[in-house]
Amino acid sequence: MTDLWTDTETATPLEVADPQVWEALQRERRRQQHTIELIASENHVSAAVMEATGSIFTNKYAEGYPRHRHYGGCDYMDQIEDLARERARELFHAEHVNVQPHCGSSANMAVYMACLKPGDTIMAMDLAQGGHLTHGSRASFSGKLYRIVSYGVDPKTEQLDMAEIRRIAREHNPDLIVTGASVYSRTIDFEAFAEIAEEFDALLMADIAHIAGLVAADLHPSPIKWCDFVTTTTHKTLRGPRSGMIMCKKQWASAVDKTVFPGIQGGPLMHVIAAKAVAFGEALRPDFRAYQQNILTNAQAMCEALRSHGFRMVGGGTDNHLMLVDLRSNHPAVTGRHAEVWLERAGIIINRNMIPFDERKQSETSGIRLGTPATTTRGMGPSEMATIAGWINDILSAHGNPIAIEQVHQQVVALCDQFPLPH
Ligand SMILES: *Cc1c(COP(=O)(O)O)cnc(C)c1O
């Protein structure tokens, strides 16, 4: 605690009122500054998004929707929610947008409840093969309230097999097909999903939580015209505040809005909606496309460098911002959990992840998932990606030897100092 001390002249209100929370905040800031963030679902928001998130908009109740609120004093709430909705519509060319879901999971919940009854059938990607908890895991409301039919990837290609997905749809007649994933590194063919949904008379939802930034920048095909619903988080590649959003066809607008509020939520988080408006404004500018392109370039560089060290990429490579690395290829005795722990000690933050048909448990795993959105935000480029890939290999090759970790750690801190955070 000696490195954190309170100067009564310059102390912030938080520092004075709650030294424990303030201290955790200082330490977390330092952690973010001095670590390399490779968790594919994380990013660093701009100072402007941060300012809106931490603003007095948090004080206001605004249940309802613009011009139809249940509270007085909502003029500026209407303004910011309209801005967020209009910018999102423009960004994704959506017919209708609801910016009130608190997170990606509640966006998915609202869509399911808007178009299904409990017991109806949802067909979605298996969690163990790349799907999300809300795609039917038994631990989630989705797996408890609905009948779930899962699809995965082809055992050989480790990619989606549309013929097999069509076969499963034919066999089970789902009411809703969900496409989208948390751990899938190849392009998703939304048009092919739409053909299957149409053939078997199912509704179609795309969950683009991970790839929303790439979709907004036209660097991944958009699902908008093919789907009844598109849900997303706003904090992954899209680089906004931690939150969610639903886009849908006009005929679903009223059902979706009623399901979000009053169906499953109360007052919207207006400070977060303000931050979403700011982030969507940023995403509409040309430099956002350049940022997304750099994410892809960095993912390619990381992938190539890892390959040069003998790592195998699940699915044969990456078309987007993330890759799933099979550790068995060159480090058969190292589990994903080992990698996660050792790399964190060196200041490289990743998450362990099951690979398709993994023989190891979820707590161990044979894979690690790496993504480039956060390092790209800091301004790192392909040469830094190659360097980091080398460090990852060094640490795993040394089986987490403390001297090897310390050597890499010093270099990680030096690299981070060259690439400050945006705030
Ligand atoms: C991250 C993610 C979500 C949910 O996000 P939360 O904001 O954490 O609820 C939903 N779907 C997919 C595919 C995701 O990757």
The ligand as a Gaussian input file, in Angstrom:
#p B3LYP/6-31G(d) Opt

LIG

0 1
 C      -20.651000     -11.630000     -24.886000
 C      -21.794000     -12.314000     -25.532000
 C      -23.120000     -12.130000     -25.094000
 C      -23.565000     -11.519000     -23.786000
 O      -23.023000     -10.472000     -23.303000
 P      -23.246000      -9.914000     -21.809000
 O      -23.226000      -8.444000     -22.079000
 O      -22.069000     -10.403000     -21.059000
 O      -24.533000     -10.394000     -21.293000
 C      -24.158000     -12.679000     -25.843000
 N      -23.898000     -13.388000     -26.948000
 C      -22.640000     -13.610000     -27.374000
 C      -22.452000     -14.418000     -28.618000
 C      -21.555000     -13.102000     -26.681000
 O      -20.319000     -13.377000     -27.100000

